Amino acid sequence: LKVWDLDSGEVNHTLRGHLGWVCCCAVTLDGFRVISSSRDGFLKVWDLDSGEVNHTLRGHLGWVCCCAVTLDGFRVISSSRDGFLKVWDLD
């Protein structure tokens, strides 16, 4: 997953940590975090300033197809090939 500076066109960070393809990502409304979902079955919460993983969200039994952040920025909703939607607290 790459984080780009839109003004300069340069890469700020390359976020490494998933063991499978990254399928989706969602940025919190405040712009401080990005959540990625992957075929490895995990979601990761990244700090956009440092490029470090804050949390790894575990609980799906299949690859995680998609994720979205609620407008209040407190939760992430994920969907998986295991047939479940999950709601995660970010704090």
N, C-alpha and C positions, 0 to 999 in steps of 0.2 A: 504494500500500500504506500503510495507516495503522497506527500503533502507539498503542494506547489504554492509559491508566492505568485499571485495573479498579476502583480505590477511588473515584476522583473522576469517572470517566466522561469525562474530558477526553482530547483527542488530544495525545500527546507529540511525535510526529513524523509527517510525511507523507513517505514514501520515494518519491522520483521518480528515474527513470533508465531504466526499460524503455521500449522503443519499441512494444510491443504489449501486449495484455491480460495481466495477471498471472493465471496459472491455478492456482497453488498456492504455499503457503509452509510452511516448517517451522522451528521454533525449536530451537536446541541445548539440551540438557538443563541446561546451566549458566545459560541465560537471557541470555547476552551477545550472541548473534548470531541472525539470522534469514536463511534462504535462501529466495529467491523464484525461481519459474520462470515463463516467459512465452512468449507466441506469437511473440516476436521471436527465439526460438531460443537465448536465453541464460539462465543462472542468475546471480543476484547474491547475494553474501554481504554482509550489512549489519551494522554495529555498532549494537546497540539503544540504547546510551547516547548516542552522537553523532548517529545517523541517517545516517551516511556509508557509502558503499560501500567495503568492504575489498577485494573481488575481483569480477571478472566472469569467469564460467566459460564458455568458448567451446568448441564441438566438435560439437554436434548440428547436423544439416542440416534439421531441421523444428522446429515449435514444441514446447516442452518442457511436457509435460502434467502431470507430477507430480514431486515430490522428497520425500525422507525423509532424516533424519539418523540415523546409527547411534548406538546407545546410548552408546558411548564418546566420541562427539562429534568423532571424527577424520575421518569420511567422510560424503559426501552421495551418495545414489543417485538418479539421474534417469532418467525415461522420456520418450521423444519420439515424435512422429509419424514420425520417420525409421526407426522399427522397432528402435531400439537402447536398451538400458539402459547407463548409464555410471556408474562409481564414481569419485568425485573425492576427493582429499585436501584437507582444510580447512587444514592447516598447511603 
